[in-house]
Amino acid sequence: MRPIVNHFTDNDLYTFTCQYYILETYPRAEVEYSFFDRNHHKYPAGFAALLQEQVDHMKDVVFTDEEAEFMMRKCTFLPLWFFTFLKGYRFNPKEVTIEQDEEGHLDIKVKGKWFSTIMWEMPLLSSISELMHELRGDLARYDSALEERRSREKMEKIFGSGLVLGDMGTRRRISFDHQDMVIRVMKEVWESRSDWPGKFTGTSNVWLAMKYDLVPLGTMSHQLISFEENVSGLFECNFNVMKKFSDVFDGDNGIYLYDCFGDKVFFSNLSKRMAMMYKGLRVDSGDEFEQTEKIISKYIELGIDPATKQVCYSNGLNIDKAIEIHKYVNGRVQDSYGVGTFLTCDVTGVEPMNIVVKLTRGRITEKRAWHDCVKLSCNVSKTLGNEAKCEYLISQLA
């Protein structure tokens, strides 16, 4: 079958920022990632073999001079040596194991050095998603003229409503070509008028950001905090990641993803120094209105004007929900929105996938014992990892 991922930077920016963080903080760490299908799909017979073909293909996908030049120009928070490292990086298919049971459920693991295995999340998810949409016949039925018209109408609504918004839809897109079209249309609509009340901030997909000369978006992922919990403990892991991340990036990339172990853990020890050092926070779970009030209250408690801080909302949003949040915020914070599936898999007659790859085990060196890594979130439905450990940690929060 044709290769689905053909570009090294057809990946989210946070993969590269987290990879650099890992090289600077835990270069000897080893981890294991696991695949989760939240809808428990039964995949067609032979799907594992088709996915293995895509995994094997990745060993030939390399970091090009063009990609290096773009990232050096746009990602000035990354040092020059890191791009030399990427030039030498090769995807190792041996890090990935894929199994499919008789009912069709997939069991996928990625295991190895953390700085290496982190690269697999997006290629695996985007390949699984596009493969399924092809096998379901969604790509054969795809009406490009209709979907481009729908995307254009959607972008006009986004920018006309005053939303500051970017694309974060690589992992569950219907196809690479559809995401490419969405980004192109977003840029065209944004540039068609100079008086839009909203703003197009860019895309998390580095290759498409390069193609359309946009800002690549993204800072960090939950895995940094999930791993740190085994080092620093439940109540200190956020503070320590905030400090380490800020040290690594010298204050750049200052949007913190705070909900890995729920808001109570985070807000209980958010110091004024860290709150001032970071530009803002990302809301990726929980009730957005409730989280907004908690964020504003915490900033006020710390003596910080909330209106000087950014809050990025990214919890499975559609445009109507984003507009509702924007009206509710009403300028009290600098709100922005990261939308994924609703941009890249909102296609007529198509059911999007609900799939993730998450860190489930880790150790700081090859000589240390393995520990379970979990994510609690502010949504019960997003809790992932060893059930016994999740229950224990939840009991500590009571």
C-alpha positions in Angstrom: 0.0 0.0 0.0 1.1 3.6 -0.6 3.1 5.2 2.3 0.9 7.6 4.3 3.6 9.6 6.2 6.2 10.8 3.7 7.8 13.8 5.5 9.9 13.8 8.7 8.1 16.9 10.0 4.6 15.6 9.2 4.4 15.6 13.0 3.3 18.0 15.7 5.8 20.6 17.0 5.4 19.4 20.6 7.1 16.1 19.5 10.3 18.0 18.8 10.1 20.4 21.8 9.5 17.5 24.1 12.3 15.5 22.4 14.7 18.3 23.1 13.5 18.5 26.7 14.1 14.8 27.2 17.6 15.0 25.7 18.4 17.8 28.2 16.8 16.3 31.3 16.5 12.5 30.9 18.7 11.4 28.1 19.0 7.8 29.4 15.3 7.3 30.1 13.5 4.4 28.7 9.7 4.2 28.2 6.8 2.2 26.8 3.9 3.8 25.0 0.5 2.0 24.5 -2.2 2.5 21.9 -5.8 3.2 23.2 -8.9 3.2 21.1 -11.5 4.9 23.2 -14.3 3.5 21.0 -12.9 0.0 21.2 -13.1 -0.5 17.4 -12.7 -3.9 15.9 -10.3 -3.4 13.0 -10.6 -5.3 9.7 -8.7 -8.6 9.4 -5.2 -7.9 8.2 -5.1 -4.4 9.5 -2.1 -5.1 11.7 -0.1 -6.2 8.6 -1.1 -3.0 6.7 0.0 -0.9 9.6 3.3 -2.8 9.9 4.0 -1.8 6.3 3.6 1.9 7.3 5.8 1.4 10.3 8.5 -0.3 8.2 8.3 2.5 5.6 9.2 5.1 8.3 12.9 4.0 8.4 13.4 5.8 5.1 11.8 9.1 6.2 14.6 11.5 7.0 15.0 15.1 8.1 15.7 17.2 4.9 17.8 20.4 4.5 14.6 22.2 3.7 12.9 21.1 6.9 16.0 22.0 8.9 16.2 25.5 7.4 12.5 26.2 8.2 12.7 25.0 11.8 15.9 27.0 12.4 14.1 30.1 11.1 10.8 29.5 12.9 11.9 27.6 16.0 14.6 29.8 17.4 14.1 28.3 20.9 15.8 25.1 19.7 19.6 25.1 19.5 21.5 24.4 16.3 23.0 21.2 17.6 19.4 19.7 17.9 19.0 20.0 14.2 22.2 18.1 13.7 20.7 15.4 16.0 17.6 15.3 13.8 19.7 14.9 10.7 21.1 11.7 12.2 17.9 10.4 13.7 16.3 7.3 12.0 12.9 5.8 12.9 13.5 2.3 14.2 10.6 -0.1 13.4 11.9 -2.6 15.9 10.7 -0.2 18.7 7.1 -0.9 17.6 5.1 -4.1 18.1 1.7 -4.5 16.6 -0.8 -7.3 17.4 -4.4 -7.9 16.5 -6.6 -10.4 18.2 -9.3 -12.6 16.7 -12.0 -10.0 17.3 -9.9 -7.3 15.5 -8.8 -5.3 18.5 -5.3 -3.7 18.2 -2.5 -4.0 20.8 0.3 -1.6 19.9 3.4 -0.9 22.0 6.4 1.3 21.5 9.4 0.7 23.7 12.9 2.0 23.8 14.9 5.1 24.7 12.5 8.0 25.4 14.2 10.5 23.1 13.8 8.0 20.2 10.4 6.5 20.8 8.7 9.8 21.3 8.7 10.3 17.5 6.2 7.5 16.8 3.0 8.9 18.3 1.9 11.0 15.3 3.0 8.7 12.5 1.2 5.8 14.2 -2.0 7.7 14.9 -2.3 9.4 11.5 -1.5 6.2 9.7 -4.1 4.2 11.7 -6.7 6.9 11.1 -6.1 7.3 7.3 -5.9 3.5 6.9 -9.3 3.0 8.5 -10.9 5.8 6.5 -9.5 4.2 3.3 -10.7 0.7 4.3 -14.2 2.1 5.2 -14.5 3.7 1.8 -14.5 7.2 3.2 -11.6 8.4 0.9 -13.3 6.9 -2.2 -16.5 8.8 -1.4 -14.7 12.0 -0.5 -16.0 15.0 -2.4 -13.1 17.5 -2.6 -15.2 20.4 -3.9 -17.8 20.0 -1.2 -15.3 19.7 1.6 -13.4 22.7 0.5 -16.5 24.7 0.3 -17.5 23.5 3.8 -14.0 24.4 5.1 -14.2 27.8 3.6 -17.5 28.5 5.3 -16.2 27.2 8.6 -13.1 29.5 8.4 -15.3 32.5 7.7 -17.3 31.7 10.8 -14.2 31.2 12.9 -12.5 34.5 12.0 -15.8 36.4 11.8 -16.6 35.4 15.3 -13.3 36.8 16.7 -11.7 33.4 17.5 -7.9 33.3 17.7 -7.5 29.7 16.4 -5.0 27.2 15.1 -5.0 23.7 13.7 -4.1 20.7 16.0 -5.6 17.9 13.9 -2.7 15.8 12.6 -3.4 12.7 14.8 -7.0 12.0 13.8 -7.2 13.4 10.3 -9.2 11.6 7.6 -6.1 12.0 5.4 -3.0 14.1 4.8 -4.5 15.6 1.7 -7.6 16.8 3.6 -5.5 18.4 6.3 -3.4 20.1 3.6 -6.5 21.5 2.1 -7.8 22.7 5.4 -4.6 24.6 6.2 -4.5 26.1 2.7 -8.1 27.3 3.0 -7.5 28.7 6.5 -4.6 30.8 5.2 -6.6 31.9 2.1 -9.6 33.0 4.1 -7.5 34.7 6.7 -5.5 36.7 4.1 -8.7 37.6 2.1 -9.5 40.4 4.6 -7.4 42.6 6.8 -10.3 43.4 9.2 -11.2 39.9 10.5 -11.9 40.2 14.3 -10.3 36.8 14.7 -6.9 35.5 13.9 -5.2 32.4 12.3 -2.4 31.4 14.6 -0.9 28.5 12.5 -0.8 24.7 12.7 0.8 22.2 15.0 1.9 20.2 11.9 5.5 21.3 11.2 5.6 20.2 7.5 2.3 22.0 6.6 3.5 25.1 8.5 6.6 25.0 6.3 4.6 24.5 3.1 2.4 27.5 3.8 5.0 29.6 5.7 3.0 29.6 9.0 3.9 29.5 12.6 4.2 25.9 13.9 2.2 25.6 17.2 2.9 23.6 20.3 4.9 23.4 23.5 4.5 20.3 25.6 2.5 17.1 26.2 1.1 15.3 29.2 3.9 12.7 29.0 6.4 15.0 30.6 4.3 15.3 33.7 3.2 11.7 33.7 6.9 10.6 33.7 7.9 13.1 36.3 5.3 11.8 38.8 7.5 8.8 39.3 10.5 11.0 40.0 9.0 13.9 42.1 5.6 12.5 43.3 2.1 13.5 42.6 2.1 16.8 44.4 5.4 18.1 43.2 5.6 16.9 39.6 3.9 19.9 38.0 6.2 22.4 39.8 9.3 20.4 38.8 8.3 20.1 35.2 7.5 23.8 35.0 10.9 24.6 36.4 12.8 22.1 34.2 10.9 23.1 31.1 11.5 26.8 31.7 15.2 26.1 32.3 15.5 24.1 29.2 13.8 26.7 27.0 15.1 29.7 28.9 11.5 31.0 29.3 10.3 30.3 25.7 7.4 28.0 24.9 5.5 29.3 27.9 2.1 27.7 27.6 1.8 25.0 30.3 -0.5 22.0 29.9 -1.7 21.6 33.5 -4.3 18.9 33.8 -2.3 15.7 33.7 -3.3 14.9 37.3 -6.3 17.2 37.5 -6.6 20.8 38.4 -6.4 20.4 42.2 -2.9 19.0 42.1 -1.8 21.8 39.8 -3.4 24.8 41.5 -2.4 23.6 45.0 1.3 24.4 44.4 1.3 26.9 41.5 3.8 29.4 42.7 3.7 33.1 41.7 7.2 32.8 40.2 6.0 30.0 37.8 2.7 31.7 37.1 4.6 34.9 36.1 7.3 33.0 34.1 4.7 31.2 31.9 2.7 33.1 29.4 -0.4 31.0 30.2 -2.1 27.7 30.5 -3.8 25.1 28.2 -7.2 23.8 29.1 -7.4 20.2 27.7 -10.0 18.6 29.9 -12.8 19.4 32.3 -15.6 22.0 32.0 -14.1 25.0 30.2 -16.3 27.5 32.0 -15.4 26.0 35.4 -11.7 25.8 34.5 -11.7 29.5 33.3 -13.0 30.6 36.7 -10.4 28.5 38.5 -7.6 30.0 36.4 -8.8 33.5 36.8 -9.2 33.0 40.6 -5.7 31.6 41.0 -4.1 34.4 39.1 -5.9 37.0 41.2 -4.9 35.1 44.3 -1.3 35.3 43.2 -1.6 39.1 42.5 -1.5 38.7 38.7 -3.9 40.4 36.3 -5.6 37.5 34.4 -6.0 39.7 31.4 -2.2 39.6 30.9 -2.3 35.8 30.6 -3.0 33.5 27.7 -5.4 30.5 28.0 -5.5 28.1 25.1 -8.6 25.8 25.0 -8.1 22.5 23.2 -10.5 19.9 24.7 -12.1 18.3 21.6 -13.7 21.6 20.5 -16.0 22.3 17.6 -16.4 25.9 16.4 -19.8 26.5 18.1 -18.3 25.5 21.5 -15.2 27.6 20.9 -17.4 30.6 20.1 -19.5 30.0 23.3 -16.3 29.9 25.4 -15.0 33.0 23.7 -18.1 34.9 24.6 -18.0 33.6 28.2 -14.4 34.7 28.6 -15.2 38.2 27.4 -11.7 39.5 27.5 -10.9 38.4 31.1 -8.0 36.4 29.7 -6.3 36.2 26.3 -8.2 33.2 25.0 -7.1 31.2 22.0 -8.2 27.8 20.6 -6.6 24.7 19.3 -9.0 22.6 17.2 -8.2 19.2 15.8 -10.7 16.6 14.7 -13.4 19.2 13.9 -11.1 20.7 11.3 -9.3 17.7 9.9 -12.0 14.9 10.1 -15.2 16.9 10.0 -16.2 15.3 6.7 -19.6 14.5 5.3 -20.7 11.0 6.3 -17.5 10.2 8.2 -17.1 9.0 11.8 -13.8 10.3 13.2 -11.5 7.9 15.1 -11.0 8.4 18.9 -7.5 7.1 19.3 -4.4 8.0 21.4 -0.9 6.8 22.1 0.1 7.4 25.7 3.1 6.9 27.9 2.3 3.9 30.2 5.7 2.9 31.7 9.1 4.5 32.3 12.4 4.5 34.1 15.0 7.2 34.3 17.9 5.0 33.2 18.3 1.5 31.9 19.5 0.4 35.3 16.4 1.4 37.2 13.1 -0.4 37.9 10.1 0.3 35.6 7.2 2.3 36.9 3.7 2.8 35.6 2.9 6.2 34.1 -0.7 7.3 34.2 -2.9 10.3 33.3 -5.8 11.3 35.4 -7.0 14.4 33.6 -10.1 16.5 34.7 -12.3 14.1 32.7 -12.9 10.5 33.9 -13.2 9.4 30.2 -9.6 10.6 29.6 -8.0 8.7 32.5 -5.5 6.3 31.1 -3.0 3.8 32.5 -2.7 1.1 35.2 -6.1 1.1 36.9 -4.7 0.2 40.4 -2.3 3.1 40.3 -5.0 5.5 39.0 -7.3 4.5 41.9 -4.5 5.0 44.4 -3.6 8.5 43.1 -7.2 9.5 43.0 -7.5 8.4 46.7 -4.6 10.8 47.5 -6.6 13.6 46.0 -9.8 13.0 48.1 
